[in-house]
Amino acid sequence: MEIRTSGNVYLNLPPAALVEHSLARGEGLLTSTGALMADTGKFTGRSPKDRFIVLDEKTKESVWWGDINIPFDSKKFDLLEEKMKYFLSQKDLFVRDAYAGADENHRLKLRVFNTLAWHNLFCHNMFLRPEKEELEFFEPDFTIICAPDFEANPEIDGTTNPNFAILNLPKRMILIGGTAYAGEMKKGVFSVLNFILPHEKGILSMHCSANIGKKGDTAIFFGLSGTGKTTLSTDPNRNLIGDDEHGWTDSSVFNFEGGCYAKVVDLTREKEPEIWDAIKFGAIVENTRFKPGNREVDYSNTQVTQNTRTAYPIHYIPNSKIPSVGDIPKNIFFLTADAFGVIPPISRLNKSQAMYHFISGYTAKVAGTEMGVTEPKLTFSACFGAAFLPLPPTEYATLFGEKMEKYEVNVWLINTGWTGGPYGIGSRMKLSYTRAMITAALNGNLIDVAYKKHPVFGFEVPQECDNVPSAVLNPRYTWSDQIAYDVQAKKLAEAFISNFKQFEDFATSDIMEGSPSVR
């Protein structure tokens, strides 16, 4: 696809040139470390109610339609595309060719059109960067047009609001307008891969982080925000494959991206040294502010948003694996921050339980983490990434179960939340204990220990673990009132069952066997 413009077209500029353009155009400022600071304007996060998928013969029967995947008329899309092209016909454009997918056999070739230079730098950082010789005859599989200064007319164009992100799978295009939140581009491509790879190739796409040990043992970490996914997968003794999006083939786990998009609220060098050191020239920080009188970023400043972020190439992390491909996983970790103090700190799941908890995607938000949250709030997000799933969650879960069984993968449920009682009474699980349990699982030290079945959820709980007090492993015994624990466990199980009703029409009996019991 071509976009004709009377303005300048800048093709595949290097980071230094994009930083220069950004500064000259007033799009950002340089920080004391050389990173580019930019604001995303009105939208400081994704706008899920303004994300659409074009409804046509290809998508009608396959897409999981509803509040997450909102249908959009194909004719309206064509008209909106022409309006955007006309709008861009007098604009300077920053164009980038890139890959999504470190596995050469399953990657997408992308061409991105940006009206902002810093957006093009974001794409350079977050997608995979072709070699110079690969660009000579580059033919894209998918095109992204991102114009934050173009707004739709909802009454005419069929959108809900002036801002929009629309995926057209048959036409192989993504249109984004009215929002400068750069993450819309990254997650738009992720949604595309979440359709193409499982539906057309039988490859499991996953919203997860991954690392690999010195012996080639790959580990995968699923978890919603606040569960420790980035922290626990960043291990100085293991190489980082990626921090957010991956595919699982019959021979490998591969990163979809070429960079990391990490939250930086309250970032310190002591807590996250790898991320801290990666924020240098070529990196981007979004919606942050300086300390008074200098160009040092104040990561505790949340006057713009709690969702302050940084985007940098993955090779800015010293122990990253290049290329970002690992072997079949040996261990998979589901991370949950259970604010109700019910889930054991580590449990082993069988195939049915793994599929059930994969679909459930449970964690809990606590007071202070989000406006209006004054007490622990249950959160379920299918496959730990419901917002990006074009297909029914049971399709991903079934594929997950098949791969788990075929490759004899261990699946562990890790509670990084509360023990000894719920939030406000108990205490947060010590990070040192969580790291010790994950290390024991990775090293095979939990294979021959004794296990007990949890009376409500049914998964197996190890009764000993190196460098972890035995009393910590059984949550019921950490409560001073064990009857109160039983009541809380039953309430949480009932919440799981209630949430799962939306999937029962699609779920197999094998999946349903993983349900908790409230008898």
ROFIRO-591051 format. One record per residue (C-alpha): residue in one letter; x, y, z. Coordinates in steps of 0.1 Angstrom, whole numbers, plus 5000, padded with zeros to 4 digits. Layout:
AXYZ;...
end
This chain:
M500050005000;E501250354991;I500550685008;R501350984985;T502251315003;S503651654993;G505551655026;N508851485034;V509051105037;Y511650975062;L512250605056;N513950385083;L515850665100;P518250555127;P517550645164;A519850955165;A518051115135;L514651035150;V515651195183;E516851505164;H513551535145;S511551485178;L513451765195;A513251995165;R509551935162;G508851995199;E507751635205;G509951575235;L512951655257;L516251485265;T516751355300;S519951355320;T520650995307;G520051085271;A516650915268;L513851095250;M510951215272;A507651235254;D504051285264;T501151085250;G498551365255;K494951295265;F495450915264;T497950775288;G496950415281;R495050205256;S491350275250;P489849925248;K486250055241;D487550225210;R489349915195;F487549735167;I487949445143;V486449455108;L483549215105;D483449015072;E483248665059;K486748575073;T486148695108;K482348645112;E482548295125;S486048295141;V486348605161;W485248615198;W482748905194;G481649115224;D482949395246;I486549315238;N486349255200;I483849515187;P482749465151;F483349735125;D481749765091;S484149695062;K482749965040;K483150225068;F486750105072;D487450165035;L486050515037;L488050595069;E491250465053;E490750705023;K490050995047;M493250915066;K495350895034;Y493951235023;F494751375057;L498351245054;S498851375018;Q500251705031;K502151565062;D505651475068;L505751095073;F508150875092;V508050525077;R509550215092;D509949855080;A510149605108;Y509449245118;A507149105144;G508448755154;A512048645161;D511348305145;E512048365108;N509548105098;H506648275115;R507248645115;L505148925101;K506749195079;L505349535090;R505349875074;V504450155098;F503450515088;N503850765116;T503151145118;L505351165150;A509051105149;W509050965185;H506350715175;N508750595148;L511450565173;F509050365195;C508550125166;H512250095160;N512749995197;M509749765201;F509649575168;L512549365153;R514949555132;P515749415097;E519349415085;K520249665058;E520249405030;E516849275041;L515349625036;E516249644999;F513349424986;F511149455017;E507449375010;P505149415041;D502649165052;F500849415073;T500449795073;I499950025102;I498850385099;C499150585131;A498050955130;P497351095165;D496351425150;F493651275128;E490251235145;A487251045132;N483651185131;P481750915150;E478450995133;I479850945098;D482850715103;G481150455126;T483550485155;T482350545191;N484650845197;P487051055177;N489950815187;F490050465173;A492250155167;I490749925140;L492149595128;N491249475093;L492549115091;P491649035055;K492949365043;R496049325066;M495849675080;I495649865113;L494350215114;I495050425146;G493850785151;G493051035177;T495450895203;A499150935208;Y499550645232;A502250445214;G501250115230;E498250095207;M500650005178;K502349735198;K499149575211;G497549605177;V500249385162;F499949145191;S496249115185;V496949035148;L499448765158;N496948625184;F494548565154;I496948445127;L499248215147;P496747995166;H493948005140;E496147955108;K499347785121;G498547605153;I501147815172;L500147925207;S500548305211;M501048415247;H500948735268;C503948645289;S507648695297;A510248425291;N513848345300;I516348065295;G518947905317;K522547815309;K521447455301;G518847575276;D515847535299;T513147785289;A510747925315;I507548115308;F505948365332;F502248465328;G500848735351;L498649055351;S499949395362;G501349395397;T502049025400;G505849045394;K506048915358;T508849145348;T510749135381;L510748755384;S511648685347;T514548925349;D517148705365;P520948765365;N521548395363;R519348345332;N519048515298;L515948725290;I514048605258;G511448875261;D509249055286;D505749055271;E504748865240;H505748515227;G504848235204;W505147855212;T505847635182;D506647265180;S510347345184;S510747675201;V509547975221;F510148305203;N509748665212;F507348875190;E509149195198;G512549355196;G512249555228;C510749605262;Y507949835273;A508349855311;K506450045337;V508650295355;V506450435383;D508650445415;L511650295395;T514950285414;R518250145405;E518249935436;K514849765427;E515349725389;P518949785379;E518549635344;I515649865335;W517350165352;D520550125331;A518550065299;I517050415300;K519750585280;F520150745246;G517750575221;A515250485248;I511950665254;V510250755287;E506550835285;N504551085306;T507251125332;R508451455347;F511851605358;K512951675393;P512952055399;G515852245383;N517451965363;R516851695337;E516751395360;V513551195358;D511451185389;Y509950835387;S507850895418;N505951175400;T502551045389;Q500951385381;V500351275345;T499550905351;Q500450595371;N501150435338;T504550595331;R506650375309;T509950325290;A510550165256;Y514050045247;P515649775224;I515949445241;H519749445236;Y519849735262;I519449455287;P522949295292;N521748935296;S519148935268;K519248645244;I519848745208;P518148615187;S515148605211;V514448235206;G514547955232;D513747585234;I510447425243;P509647535279;K510347305308;N508447515334;I505547755332;F504547995360;F501148155365;L501648455388;T498848595409;A498848855436;D496048705457;A494948975481;F492648735499;G495548515513;V494048185500;I496248065471;P499447885483;P502748055475;I503547765451;S501347485437;R501747235409;L498847205384;N497646915363;K496546965327;S492947035335;Q493747275363;A496347445341;M493847505313;Y491147625338;H493547875355;F494947985322;I491448075310;S490648235344;G493748465345;Y493248555382;T494748825403;A493449095427;K493949465428;V494449635462;A493549975477;G495750245463;T496650085430;E493650225411;M491250515415;G488150405434;V489650075447;T489250085485;E489249715492;P490749405474;K489149365440;L488949035421;T490349055386;F490048785359;S491548835325;A491348535302;C494648385292;F496248665312;G495548905283;A491848905274;A492049255259;F494149115230;L492448795222;P490448785189;L489648415193;P487548255221;P489848195252;T489047825251;E490947785218;Y494147925233;A493547705265;T493047385245;L496147455225;F498047525257;G496847195272;E497847005242;K501347145242;M501647105280;E500846735277;K502846675246;Y506046825260;E505446715296;V505747075309;N505447155346;V502847425353;W503147615386;L500747865403;I502748125422;N501048355447;T503048685451;G500248835471;W499248785507;T499748525534;G498648495570;G495348665562;P493848885536;Y495149235526;G495049455557;I495549165581;G498148935565;S501449035550;R502849035514;M504748725504;K508548795507;L510148835473;S513148625486;Y510748335493;T509148365458;R512548365441;A513548065461;M510447865451;I510847955415;T514547855416;A513647525432;A511147455405;L513547545378;N516347325393;G514047025397;N514347035434;L510546995439;I510246675419;D510746425448;V509246625478;A505946535494;Y502746715482;K499346775496;K496146845476;H494547175484;P491047095497;V489147355476;F491247415445;G492647065442;F496147155430;E499246995447;V501147195473;P504747095481;Q505447045518;E509147155517;C511247385497;D514847505501;N515247845518;V511447865525;P509947795560;S507647495557;A504947685576;V504747935547;L503847675521;N500347595535;P498347915537;R495647775560;Y498147735588;T499448085584;W496048225595;S495348265632;D491748185625;Q491747875602;I487947865600;A488048215585;Y490548085559;D488047815549;V485348065545;Q487548295524;A488747995503;K485147905495;K484248265486;L487248285462;A486347945446;E482748065441;A484148375423;F486248155400;I483147945392;S480948245386;N483548405363;F483948085343;K480248065334;Q480948285304;F483248015290;E481247695298;D479547675264;F482947655247;A484847455274;T485547085271;S485046845300;D488746825303;I488947195311;M485947185334;E487646915355;G490147185367;S487347375384;P487547425422;S485147245445;V482847425470;R481247125485;
end
